[in-house]
Amino acid sequence: MRIFGLTLVAMLLFGFPFMVTLLGSIILYIFIDMPEIAPKMLIVMVQQVLTGVTVPALVCVPMFILAADIITSGESAGRLIRMIKVFVGHLLGGLPITTNVSCTLFGAVSGSTQATVAAIGGTMRPMLLQAGYKSSFTLGLIINASDIAFLIPPSIGFIVFGVATNTSIGMLFLAGIIPGLMILLLFSVYCYVYSKIKKIPTLPKSDWSERWSAIKEGLPVMGFPVIIVGGIYLGLFSPTEAAAASVLYAIILETLIYKSLSLHRLTGAFLRTSVITAVVFILVGAGQAFSFLIGFLQIPASLLPPLFGDEPSMLKVVLIIVSVYFVACMFVDPIVAIFILSPVLHPYATGAGVDPILLGTLVTLQAAVGSATPPFGCDIFTAQLIFRRPYIEVISHALPFLLILILATIILIAFPDIALFLPKMALAR
């Protein structure tokens, strides 16, 4: 696998897209290290790519992406921010807290950290700068608050983990809610303390006429979590059906209620969704091919037993798995990391007695952390592109938020019922 690793690093350094890098490295490795069976292996790799992208549960991914794109193109994100701001904007740290809450609620629509960076960050960053917050703080806040979107359903991370390990996506969605709210609280406490230390002035308090106006404008946006979470919890929808319902609701909301989207802009949302979905599915297919390749070469069978040892404790297994995902997602796309590592590590976790729903929550949290962590967190480069700021500035205030996310991971390991409470409640119904 040395050739594969060198090719992978070289192509990344030359700026190739990750999906090209992964598939190109696989093909080159096959031709160099196994030339006798290269044609047959290429056919098998194509079959594996197709196997990865034809899982029925993945149908909900493009629909959730489309729903997010429709409301991002319309007025929902701005109305959501205004509704939150009139209630908490006057508090100490009110604008950063507004950012945290907005990212959390927007995550209930998009399930994507990058979409949340674009939709919420584009509106909140100018407000934060005008209020007196440093540029590095605003960037660190936005890319890390967007991590919450990866835990709040409909999380693409949960969908990929569920597909890779045959775990209930609906139960995973429910498991992410309380941990996501816990991180929201921890981030908000930090923002309050930071604002107090830096003596950032507060905004004027909104009167009730402004609040009622903002509620009337923004309340329809809250229909998304009701449809997705409520529908799944009550057993009315499967995740795929909830995704379809969210698209329909997004179209009705932006075209008929807010009247913010023309047919031309709606068509543009469909086209952008097609491109993004193609990228995501190529990554998933590439991850499936690579997962098959390392299994064919028996790499996990030679590396993992010495790593875990004989009869490892549940805590040891959890700590190793969390550490592996944490490091992996710092270097590769979280979707690929989840798809490649989960089928390999999942049996060790369940064999040690780890609840698969808890495991999925911890894995998805590490994927969220990795998406905002140097050197190759995807949200870092998204923020660079959107806000046109240098790499060093984007990551310079990442450490406090990273420590908070590590603390959240420790809390979840110590108190697993934080993640398992809602799934147990749903199963008991």
TORKOL-4160 file (C-alpha; in steps of 0.2 Angstrom, whole numbers, padded with zeros to 4 digits, m for minus):
429
<pt num="1" X="0000" Y="0000" Z="0000"/>
<pt num="2" X="0015" Y="0012" Z="0000"/>
<pt num="3" X="0012" Y="0016" Z="m0018"/>
<pt num="4" X="m0006" Y="0020" Z="m0015"/>
<pt num="5" X="m0001" Y="0031" Z="0000"/>
<pt num="6" X="0012" Y="0041" Z="m0010"/>
<pt num="7" X="0001" Y="0043" Z="m0025"/>
<pt num="8" X="m0013" Y="0049" Z="m0013"/>
<pt num="9" X="m0002" Y="0062" Z="m0005"/>
<pt num="10" X="0006" Y="0068" Z="m0021"/>
<pt num="11" X="m0011" Y="0071" Z="m0030"/>
<pt num="12" X="m0018" Y="0080" Z="m0015"/>
<pt num="13" X="m0002" Y="0091" Z="m0015"/>
<pt num="14" X="m0005" Y="0095" Z="m0033"/>
<pt num="15" X="m0023" Y="0100" Z="m0029"/>
<pt num="16" X="m0033" Y="0086" Z="m0037"/>
<pt num="17" X="m0051" Y="0085" Z="m0031"/>
<pt num="18" X="m0052" Y="0071" Z="m0017"/>
<pt num="19" X="m0063" Y="0060" Z="m0027"/>
<pt num="20" X="m0051" Y="0060" Z="m0042"/>
<pt num="21" X="m0036" Y="0057" Z="m0030"/>
<pt num="22" X="m0044" Y="0042" Z="m0021"/>
<pt num="23" X="m0050" Y="0033" Z="m0037"/>
<pt num="24" X="m0034" Y="0038" Z="m0046"/>
<pt num="25" X="m0023" Y="0031" Z="m0032"/>
<pt num="26" X="m0033" Y="0015" Z="m0032"/>
<pt num="27" X="m0032" Y="0012" Z="m0051"/>
<pt num="28" X="m0013" Y="0016" Z="m0051"/>
<pt num="29" X="m0010" Y="0004" Z="m0036"/>
<pt num="30" X="m0019" Y="m0010" Z="m0045"/>
<pt num="31" X="m0009" Y="m0008" Z="m0061"/>
<pt num="32" X="0008" Y="m0007" Z="m0052"/>
<pt num="33" X="0005" Y="m0020" Z="m0038"/>
<pt num="34" X="m0006" Y="m0033" Z="m0046"/>
<pt num="35" X="m0003" Y="m0031" Z="m0065"/>
<pt num="36" X="m0008" Y="m0050" Z="m0068"/>
<pt num="37" X="m0026" Y="m0047" Z="m0062"/>
<pt num="38" X="m0028" Y="m0028" Z="m0066"/>
<pt num="39" X="m0041" Y="m0030" Z="m0079"/>
<pt num="40" X="m0052" Y="m0041" Z="m0068"/>
<pt num="41" X="m0049" Y="m0030" Z="m0053"/>
<pt num="42" X="m0054" Y="m0014" Z="m0062"/>
<pt num="43" X="m0071" Y="m0023" Z="m0067"/>
<pt num="44" X="m0073" Y="m0027" Z="m0048"/>
<pt num="45" X="m0069" Y="m0009" Z="m0043"/>
<pt num="46" X="m0082" Y="m0003" Z="m0055"/>
<pt num="47" X="m0095" Y="m0015" Z="m0048"/>
<pt num="48" X="m0090" Y="m0009" Z="m0030"/>
<pt num="49" X="m0093" Y="0009" Z="m0035"/>
<pt num="50" X="m0110" Y="0005" Z="m0042"/>
<pt num="51" X="m0114" Y="m0005" Z="m0026"/>
<pt num="52" X="m0109" Y="0010" Z="m0015"/>
<pt num="53" X="m0121" Y="0022" Z="m0024"/>
<pt num="54" X="m0136" Y="0011" Z="m0027"/>
<pt num="55" X="m0141" Y="0008" Z="m0008"/>
<pt num="56" X="m0159" Y="0013" Z="m0007"/>
<pt num="57" X="m0157" Y="0023" Z="0009"/>
<pt num="58" X="m0145" Y="0035" Z="0000"/>
<pt num="59" X="m0160" Y="0042" Z="m0010"/>
<pt num="60" X="m0164" Y="0054" Z="0004"/>
<pt num="61" X="m0147" Y="0063" Z="0002"/>
<pt num="62" X="m0151" Y="0072" Z="m0014"/>
<pt num="63" X="m0168" Y="0077" Z="m0007"/>
<pt num="64" X="m0161" Y="0085" Z="0009"/>
<pt num="65" X="m0148" Y="0094" Z="m0002"/>
<pt num="66" X="m0161" Y="0100" Z="m0013"/>
<pt num="67" X="m0172" Y="0106" Z="0002"/>
<pt num="68" X="m0157" Y="0115" Z="0009"/>
<pt num="69" X="m0152" Y="0124" Z="m0008"/>
<pt num="70" X="m0170" Y="0130" Z="m0011"/>
<pt num="71" X="m0171" Y="0139" Z="0006"/>
<pt num="72" X="m0153" Y="0145" Z="0004"/>
<pt num="73" X="m0159" Y="0153" Z="m0012"/>
<pt num="74" X="m0174" Y="0160" Z="m0004"/>
<pt num="75" X="m0177" Y="0170" Z="0012"/>
<pt num="76" X="m0179" Y="0157" Z="0025"/>
<pt num="77" X="m0161" Y="0158" Z="0032"/>
<pt num="78" X="m0162" Y="0177" Z="0034"/>
<pt num="79" X="m0179" Y="0176" Z="0042"/>
<pt num="80" X="m0173" Y="0162" Z="0054"/>
<pt num="81" X="m0158" Y="0173" Z="0059"/>
<pt num="82" X="m0169" Y="0188" Z="0062"/>
<pt num="83" X="m0182" Y="0178" Z="0073"/>
<pt num="84" X="m0168" Y="0172" Z="0084"/>
<pt num="85" X="m0159" Y="0189" Z="0085"/>
<pt num="86" X="m0174" Y="0199" Z="0091"/>
<pt num="87" X="m0174" Y="0187" Z="0106"/>
<pt num="88" X="m0156" Y="0185" Z="0111"/>
<pt num="89" X="m0147" Y="0198" Z="0101"/>
<pt num="90" X="m0147" Y="0211" Z="0116"/>
<pt num="91" X="m0139" Y="0198" Z="0128"/>
<pt num="92" X="m0120" Y="0198" Z="0132"/>
<pt num="93" X="m0113" Y="0188" Z="0117"/>
<pt num="94" X="m0130" Y="0189" Z="0109"/>
<pt num="95" X="m0124" Y="0189" Z="0091"/>
<pt num="96" X="m0112" Y="0174" Z="0093"/>
<pt num="97" X="m0126" Y="0165" Z="0102"/>
<pt num="98" X="m0138" Y="0170" Z="0087"/>
<pt num="99" X="m0125" Y="0162" Z="0076"/>
<pt num="100" X="m0125" Y="0146" Z="0086"/>
<pt num="101" X="m0143" Y="0144" Z="0087"/>
<pt num="102" X="m0146" Y="0149" Z="0068"/>
<pt num="103" X="m0133" Y="0135" Z="0063"/>
<pt num="104" X="m0142" Y="0123" Z="0074"/>
<pt num="105" X="m0159" Y="0126" Z="0067"/>
<pt num="106" X="m0152" Y="0127" Z="0049"/>
<pt num="107" X="m0145" Y="0110" Z="0052"/>
<pt num="108" X="m0162" Y="0104" Z="0054"/>
<pt num="109" X="m0165" Y="0108" Z="0036"/>
<pt num="110" X="m0148" Y="0105" Z="0027"/>
<pt num="111" X="m0139" Y="0092" Z="0037"/>
<pt num="112" X="m0123" Y="0099" Z="0029"/>
<pt num="113" X="m0109" Y="0109" Z="0038"/>
<pt num="114" X="m0104" Y="0117" Z="0022"/>
<pt num="115" X="m0121" Y="0123" Z="0017"/>
<pt num="116" X="m0123" Y="0130" Z="0035"/>
<pt num="117" X="m0106" Y="0140" Z="0033"/>
<pt num="118" X="m0113" Y="0148" Z="0017"/>
<pt num="119" X="m0131" Y="0151" Z="0022"/>
<pt num="120" X="m0128" Y="0157" Z="0040"/>
<pt num="121" X="m0110" Y="0163" Z="0039"/>
<pt num="122" X="m0114" Y="0175" Z="0024"/>
<pt num="123" X="m0127" Y="0184" Z="0035"/>
<pt num="124" X="m0119" Y="0184" Z="0052"/>
<pt num="125" X="m0101" Y="0188" Z="0049"/>
<pt num="126" X="m0104" Y="0206" Z="0044"/>
<pt num="127" X="m0115" Y="0209" Z="0059"/>
<pt num="128" X="m0101" Y="0201" Z="0071"/>
<pt num="129" X="m0087" Y="0212" Z="0063"/>
<pt num="130" X="m0098" Y="0227" Z="0065"/>
<pt num="131" X="m0101" Y="0223" Z="0083"/>
<pt num="132" X="m0083" Y="0223" Z="0087"/>
<pt num="133" X="m0078" Y="0204" Z="0086"/>
<pt num="134" X="m0061" Y="0200" Z="0078"/>
<pt num="135" X="m0062" Y="0192" Z="0061"/>
<pt num="136" X="m0053" Y="0176" Z="0067"/>
<pt num="137" X="m0066" Y="0174" Z="0081"/>
<pt num="138" X="m0080" Y="0176" Z="0068"/>
<pt num="139" X="m0072" Y="0163" Z="0056"/>
<pt num="140" X="m0069" Y="0150" Z="0070"/>
<pt num="141" X="m0086" Y="0153" Z="0077"/>
<pt num="142" X="m0095" Y="0150" Z="0060"/>
<pt num="143" X="m0085" Y="0135" Z="0054"/>
<pt num="144" X="m0087" Y="0126" Z="0071"/>
<pt num="145" X="m0105" Y="0131" Z="0075"/>
<pt num="146" X="m0109" Y="0124" Z="0058"/>
<pt num="147" X="m0103" Y="0107" Z="0065"/>
<pt num="148" X="m0119" Y="0106" Z="0075"/>
<pt num="149" X="m0128" Y="0104" Z="0058"/>
<pt num="150" X="m0119" Y="0087" Z="0056"/>
<pt num="151" X="m0128" Y="0081" Z="0072"/>
<pt num="152" X="m0145" Y="0088" Z="0070"/>
<pt num="153" X="m0156" Y="0078" Z="0059"/>
<pt num="154" X="m0156" Y="0076" Z="0044"/>
<pt num="155" X="m0137" Y="0073" Z="0045"/>
<pt num="156" X="m0129" Y="0067" Z="0030"/>
<pt num="157" X="m0115" Y="0059" Z="0041"/>
<pt num="158" X="m0129" Y="0049" Z="0050"/>
<pt num="159" X="m0136" Y="0043" Z="0033"/>
<pt num="160" X="m0119" Y="0037" Z="0027"/>
<pt num="161" X="m0115" Y="0028" Z="0044"/>
<pt num="162" X="m0132" Y="0020" Z="0043"/>
<pt num="163" X="m0129" Y="0014" Z="0026"/>
<pt num="164" X="m0111" Y="0008" Z="0029"/>
<pt num="165" X="m0116" Y="m0002" Z="0045"/>
<pt num="166" X="m0134" Y="m0006" Z="0042"/>
<pt num="167" X="m0139" Y="0004" Z="0057"/>
<pt num="168" X="m0157" Y="0013" Z="0058"/>
<pt num="169" X="m0155" Y="0030" Z="0051"/>
<pt num="170" X="m0171" Y="0036" Z="0060"/>
<pt num="171" X="m0164" Y="0031" Z="0077"/>
<pt num="172" X="m0147" Y="0039" Z="0072"/>
<pt num="173" X="m0157" Y="0055" Z="0068"/>
<pt num="174" X="m0165" Y="0055" Z="0085"/>
<pt num="175" X="m0149" Y="0051" Z="0094"/>
<pt num="176" X="m0140" Y="0067" Z="0087"/>
<pt num="177" X="m0153" Y="0080" Z="0094"/>
<pt num="178" X="m0148" Y="0081" Z="0112"/>
<pt num="179" X="m0129" Y="0080" Z="0109"/>
<pt num="180" X="m0131" Y="0094" Z="0096"/>
<pt num="181" X="m0141" Y="0105" Z="0109"/>
<pt num="182" X="m0128" Y="0101" Z="0122"/>
<pt num="183" X="m0114" Y="0108" Z="0110"/>
<pt num="184" X="m0125" Y="0123" Z="0106"/>
<pt num="185" X="m0126" Y="0126" Z="0125"/>
<pt num="186" X="m0107" Y="0124" Z="0127"/>
<pt num="187" X="m0103" Y="0135" Z="0113"/>
<pt num="188" X="m0115" Y="0149" Z="0119"/>
<pt num="189" X="m0107" Y="0149" Z="0136"/>
<pt num="190" X="m0090" Y="0151" Z="0128"/>
<pt num="191" X="m0097" Y="0165" Z="0117"/>
<pt num="192" X="m0104" Y="0174" Z="0133"/>
<pt num="193" X="m0087" Y="0173" Z="0142"/>
<pt num="194" X="m0077" Y="0178" Z="0127"/>
<pt num="195" X="m0089" Y="0193" Z="0125"/>
<pt num="196" X="m0087" Y="0198" Z="0143"/>
<pt num="197" X="m0068" Y="0197" Z="0143"/>
<pt num="198" X="m0067" Y="0207" Z="0127"/>
<pt num="199" X="m0080" Y="0219" Z="0133"/>
<pt num="200" X="m0091" Y="0218" Z="0117"/>
<pt num="201" X="m0105" Y="0230" Z="0118"/>
<pt num="202" X="m0123" Y="0223" Z="0118"/>
<pt num="203" X="m0136" Y="0227" Z="0105"/>
<pt num="204" X="m0152" Y="0237" Z="0109"/>
<pt num="205" X="m0167" Y="0226" Z="0116"/>
<pt num="206" X="m0180" Y="0223" Z="0103"/>
<pt num="207" X="m0198" Y="0227" Z="0108"/>
<pt num="208" X="m0212" Y="0215" Z="0107"/>
<pt num="209" X="m0219" Y="0222" Z="0091"/>
<pt num="210" X="m0203" Y="0218" Z="0083"/>
<pt num="211" X="m0203" Y="0201" Z="0091"/>
<pt num="212" X="m0220" Y="0197" Z="0085"/>
<pt num="213" X="m0216" Y="0203" Z="0067"/>
<pt num="214" X="m0200" Y="0192" Z="0067"/>
<pt num="215" X="m0210" Y="0177" Z="0074"/>
<pt num="216" X="m0223" Y="0178" Z="0060"/>
<pt num="217" X="m0210" Y="0180" Z="0047"/>
<pt num="218" X="m0199" Y="0166" Z="0053"/>
<pt num="219" X="m0210" Y="0153" Z="0061"/>
<pt num="220" X="m0214" Y="0144" Z="0045"/>
<pt num="221" X="m0196" Y="0139" Z="0044"/>
<pt num="222" X="m0198" Y="0129" Z="0060"/>
<pt num="223" X="m0209" Y="0117" Z="0050"/>
<pt num="224" X="m0194" Y="0108" Z="0044"/>
<pt num="225" X="m0189" Y="0101" Z="0060"/>
<pt num="226" X="m0207" Y="0097" Z="0064"/>
<pt num="227" X="m0208" Y="0087" Z="0048"/>
<pt num="228" X="m0192" Y="0078" Z="0049"/>
<pt num="229" X="m0190" Y="0075" Z="0067"/>
<pt num="230" X="m0208" Y="0074" Z="0072"/>
<pt num="231" X="m0212" Y="0063" Z="0057"/>
<pt num="232" X="m0199" Y="0051" Z="0061"/>
<pt num="233" X="m0202" Y="0050" Z="0080"/>
<pt num="234" X="m0220" Y="0047" Z="0078"/>
<pt num="235" X="m0218" Y="0034" Z="0064"/>
<pt num="236" X="m0226" Y="0044" Z="0051"/>
<pt num="237" X="m0211" Y="0045" Z="0039"/>
<pt num="238" X="m0196" Y="0035" Z="0035"/>
<pt num="239" X="m0180" Y="0046" Z="0033"/>
<pt num="240" X="m0183" Y="0045" Z="0014"/>
<pt num="241" X="m0201" Y="0050" Z="0015"/>
<pt num="242" X="m0196" Y="0064" Z="0027"/>
<pt num="243" X="m0183" Y="0070" Z="0014"/>
<pt num="244" X="m0197" Y="0071" Z="0001"/>
<pt num="245" X="m0209" Y="0080" Z="0012"/>
<pt num="246" X="m0195" Y="0093" Z="0016"/>
<pt num="247" X="m0192" Y="0096" Z="m0002"/>
<pt num="248" X="m0211" Y="0099" Z="m0005"/>
<pt num="249" X="m0212" Y="0110" Z="0010"/>
<pt num="250" X="m0197" Y="0120" Z="0005"/>
<pt num="251" X="m0205" Y="0123" Z="m0013"/>
<pt num="252" X="m0221" Y="0128" Z="m0005"/>
<pt num="253" X="m0213" Y="0140" Z="0008"/>
<pt num="254" X="m0201" Y="0149" Z="m0004"/>
<pt num="255" X="m0213" Y="0150" Z="m0019"/>
<pt num="256" X="m0230" Y="0152" Z="m0012"/>
<pt num="257" X="m0228" Y="0159" Z="0006"/>
<pt num="258" X="m0213" Y="0170" Z="0005"/>
<pt num="259" X="m0214" Y="0171" Z="m0014"/>
<pt num="260" X="m0195" Y="0173" Z="m0015"/>
<pt num="261" X="m0191" Y="0161" Z="m0029"/>
<pt num="262" X="m0195" Y="0162" Z="m0047"/>
<pt num="263" X="m0195" Y="0147" Z="m0059"/>
<pt num="264" X="m0178" Y="0151" Z="m0065"/>
<pt num="265" X="m0170" Y="0151" Z="m0048"/>
<pt num="266" X="m0179" Y="0135" Z="m0043"/>
<pt num="267" X="m0172" Y="0127" Z="m0058"/>
<pt num="268" X="m0155" Y="0133" Z="m0053"/>
<pt num="269" X="m0157" Y="0125" Z="m0036"/>
<pt num="270" X="m0161" Y="0108" Z="m0045"/>
<pt num="271" X="m0145" Y="0110" Z="m0056"/>
<pt num="272" X="m0134" Y="0114" Z="m0041"/>
<pt num="273" X="m0141" Y="0099" Z="m0032"/>
<pt num="274" X="m0137" Y="0088" Z="m0046"/>
<pt num="275" X="m0119" Y="0093" Z="m0046"/>
<pt num="276" X="m0117" Y="0092" Z="m0027"/>
<pt num="277" X="m0126" Y="0075" Z="m0027"/>
<pt num="278" X="m0114" Y="0068" Z="m0041"/>
<pt num="279" X="m0099" Y="0073" Z="m0030"/>
<pt num="280" X="m0106" Y="0066" Z="m0014"/>
<pt num="281" X="m0111" Y="0049" Z="m0023"/>
<pt num="282" X="m0094" Y="0048" Z="m0032"/>
<pt num="283" X="m0086" Y="0050" Z="m0015"/>
<pt num="284" X="m0097" Y="0036" Z="m0008"/>
<pt num="285" X="m0093" Y="0025" Z="m0022"/>
<pt num="286" X="m0075" Y="0028" Z="m0021"/>
<pt num="287" X="m0076" Y="0024" Z="m0002"/>
<pt num="288" X="m0084" Y="0008" Z="m0006"/>
<pt num="289" X="m0071" Y="0003" Z="m0018"/>
<pt num="290" X="m0057" Y="0007" Z="m0006"/>
<pt num="291" X="m0065" Y="m0002" Z="0008"/>
<pt num="292" X="m0067" Y="m0017" Z="m0003"/>
<pt num="293" X="m0049" Y="m0016" Z="m0008"/>
<pt num="294" X="m0042" Y="m0015" Z="0009"/>
<pt num="295" X="m0053" Y="m0030" Z="0014"/>
<pt num="296" X="m0046" Y="m0040" Z="m0001"/>
<pt num="297" X="m0029" Y="m0036" Z="0004"/>
<pt num="298" X="m0033" Y="m0041" Z="0022"/>
<pt num="299" X="m0026" Y="m0025" Z="0029"/>
<pt num="300" X="m0038" Y="m0024" Z="0044"/>
<pt num="301" X="m0035" Y="m0042" Z="0049"/>
<pt num="302" X="m0017" Y="m0038" Z="0051"/>
<pt num="303" X="m0018" Y="m0021" Z="0059"/>
<pt num="304" X="m0033" Y="m0021" Z="0070"/>
<pt num="305" X="m0030" Y="m0036" Z="0082"/>
<pt num="306" X="m0014" Y="m0029" Z="0088"/>
<pt num="307" X="m0022" Y="m0012" Z="0090"/>
<pt num="308" X="m0036" Y="m0018" Z="0100"/>
<pt num="309" X="m0028" Y="m0032" Z="0109"/>
<pt num="310" X="m0036" Y="m0048" Z="0116"/>
<pt num="311" X="m0053" Y="m0045" Z="0124"/>
<pt num="312" X="m0052" Y="m0026" Z="0125"/>
<pt num="313" X="m0064" Y="m0017" Z="0136"/>
<pt num="314" X="m0078" Y="m0007" Z="0130"/>
<pt num="315" X="m0070" Y="0010" Z="0135"/>
<pt num="316" X="m0054" Y="0005" Z="0126"/>
<pt num="317" X="m0063" Y="0001" Z="0110"/>
<pt num="318" X="m0073" Y="0017" Z="0110"/>
<pt num="319" X="m0057" Y="0028" Z="0114"/>
<pt num="320" X="m0047" Y="0019" Z="0099"/>
<pt num="321" X="m0062" Y="0021" Z="0087"/>
<pt num="322" X="m0065" Y="0039" Z="0092"/>
<pt num="323" X="m0046" Y="0043" Z="0090"/>
<pt num="324" X="m0045" Y="0035" Z="0073"/>
<pt num="325" X="m0060" Y="0045" Z="0066"/>
<pt num="326" X="m0054" Y="0061" Z="0074"/>
<pt num="327" X="m0037" Y="0059" Z="0065"/>
<pt num="328" X="m0044" Y="0052" Z="0049"/>
<pt num="329" X="m0057" Y="0066" Z="0047"/>
<pt num="330" X="m0043" Y="0079" Z="0049"/>
<pt num="331" X="m0036" Y="0073" Z="0032"/>
<pt num="332" X="m0049" Y="0066" Z="0021"/>
<pt num="333" X="m0067" Y="0070" Z="0018"/>
<pt num="334" X="m0079" Y="0065" Z="0032"/>
<pt num="335" X="m0090" Y="0055" Z="0021"/>
<pt num="336" X="m0076" Y="0045" Z="0014"/>
<pt num="337" X="m0069" Y="0042" Z="0031"/>
<pt num="338" X="m0086" Y="0036" Z="0038"/>
<pt num="339" X="m0089" Y="0025" Z="0023"/>
<pt num="340" X="m0071" Y="0017" Z="0023"/>
<pt num="341" X="m0069" Y="0015" Z="0042"/>
<pt num="342" X="m0086" Y="0010" Z="0048"/>
<pt num="343" X="m0088" Y="m0007" Z="0041"/>
<pt num="344" X="m0071" Y="m0012" Z="0047"/>
<pt num="345" X="m0072" Y="m0004" Z="0065"/>
<pt num="346" X="m0091" Y="m0007" Z="0068"/>
<pt num="347" X="m0089" Y="m0026" Z="0072"/>
<pt num="348" X="m0076" Y="m0023" Z="0085"/>
<pt num="349" X="m0087" Y="m0010" Z="0093"/>
<pt num="350" X="m0103" Y="m0021" Z="0094"/>
<pt num="351" X="m0092" Y="m0036" Z="0099"/>
<pt num="352" X="m0086" Y="m0026" Z="0114"/>
<pt num="353" X="m0104" Y="m0021" Z="0118"/>
<pt num="354" X="m0105" Y="m0003" Z="0112"/>
<pt num="355" X="m0122" Y="0002" Z="0106"/>
<pt num="356" X="m0122" Y="0005" Z="0087"/>
<pt num="357" X="m0133" Y="0021" Z="0089"/>
<pt num="358" X="m0120" Y="0028" Z="0102"/>
<pt num="359" X="m0106" Y="0023" Z="0091"/>
<pt num="360" X="m0114" Y="0032" Z="0076"/>
<pt num="361" X="m0117" Y="0047" Z="0086"/>
<pt num="362" X="m0098" Y="0047" Z="0092"/>
<pt num="363" X="m0092" Y="0044" Z="0074"/>
<pt num="364" X="m0103" Y="0058" Z="0066"/>
<pt num="365" X="m0097" Y="0070" Z="0080"/>
<pt num="366" X="m0079" Y="0066" Z="0076"/>
<pt num="367" X="m0083" Y="0068" Z="0057"/>
<pt num="368" X="m0090" Y="0085" Z="0061"/>
<pt num="369" X="m0075" Y="0090" Z="0072"/>
<pt num="370" X="m0063" Y="0085" Z="0058"/>
<pt num="371" X="m0073" Y="0095" Z="0045"/>
<pt num="372" X="m0067" Y="0111" Z="0054"/>
<pt num="373" X="m0050" Y="0105" Z="0060"/>
<pt num="374" X="m0033" Y="0108" Z="0052"/>
<pt num="375" X="m0025" Y="0104" Z="0040"/>
<pt num="376" X="m0038" Y="0098" Z="0028"/>
<pt num="377" X="m0055" Y="0101" Z="0036"/>
<pt num="378" X="m0068" Y="0104" Z="0022"/>
<pt num="379" X="m0076" Y="0119" Z="0031"/>
<pt num="380" X="m0060" Y="0128" Z="0032"/>
<pt num="381" X="m0058" Y="0129" Z="0013"/>
<pt num="382" X="m0077" Y="0133" Z="0012"/>
<pt num="383" X="m0074" Y="0148" Z="0023"/>
<pt num="384" X="m0059" Y="0153" Z="0013"/>
<pt num="385" X="m0069" Y="0153" Z="m0003"/>
<pt num="386" X="m0084" Y="0162" Z="0004"/>
<pt num="387" X="m0076" Y="0175" Z="0015"/>
<pt num="388" X="m0060" Y="0176" Z="0005"/>
<pt num="389" X="m0048" Y="0176" Z="0020"/>
<pt num="390" X="m0031" Y="0167" Z="0022"/>
<pt num="391" X="m0030" Y="0150" Z="0028"/>
<pt num="392" X="m0020" Y="0155" Z="0044"/>
<pt num="393" X="m0034" Y="0168" Z="0049"/>
<pt num="394" X="m0048" Y="0155" Z="0047"/>
<pt num="395" X="m0040" Y="0142" Z="0058"/>
<pt num="396" X="m0032" Y="0154" Z="0071"/>
<pt num="397" X="m0046" Y="0154" Z="0083"/>
<pt num="398" X="m0051" Y="0135" Z="0081"/>
<pt num="399" X="m0043" Y="0129" Z="0097"/>
<pt num="400" X="m0056" Y="0135" Z="0110"/>
<pt num="401" X="m0070" Y="0127" Z="0099"/>
<pt num="402" X="m0060" Y="0111" Z="0096"/>
<pt num="403" X="m0057" Y="0109" Z="0115"/>
<pt num="404" X="m0076" Y="0111" Z="0118"/>
<pt num="405" X="m0080" Y="0098" Z="0105"/>
<pt num="406" X="m0067" Y="0086" Z="0113"/>
<pt num="407" X="m0076" Y="0089" Z="0130"/>
<pt num="408" X="m0093" Y="0085" Z="0122"/>
<pt num="409" X="m0085" Y="0069" Z="0116"/>
<pt num="410" X="m0079" Y="0064" Z="0133"/>
<pt num="411" X="m0096" Y="0069" Z="0141"/>
<pt num="412" X="m0105" Y="0057" Z="0128"/>
<pt num="413" X="m0093" Y="0043" Z="0132"/>
<pt num="414" X="m0096" Y="0045" Z="0150"/>
<pt num="415" X="m0115" Y="0048" Z="0149"/>
<pt num="416" X="m0121" Y="0038" Z="0134"/>
<pt num="417" X="m0139" Y="0040" Z="0138"/>
<pt num="418" X="m0137" Y="0058" Z="0132"/>
<pt num="419" X="m0137" Y="0051" Z="0114"/>
<pt num="420" X="m0148" Y="0036" Z="0118"/>
<pt num="421" X="m0163" Y="0044" Z="0127"/>
<pt num="422" X="m0173" Y="0049" Z="0112"/>
<pt num="423" X="m0171" Y="0033" Z="0103"/>
<pt num="424" X="m0176" Y="0023" Z="0118"/>
<pt num="425" X="m0191" Y="0034" Z="0120"/>
<pt num="426" X="m0196" Y="0031" Z="0102"/>
<pt num="427" X="m0193" Y="0012" Z="0103"/>
<pt num="428" X="m0204" Y="0011" Z="0119"/>
<pt num="429" X="m0219" Y="0019" Z="0110"/>
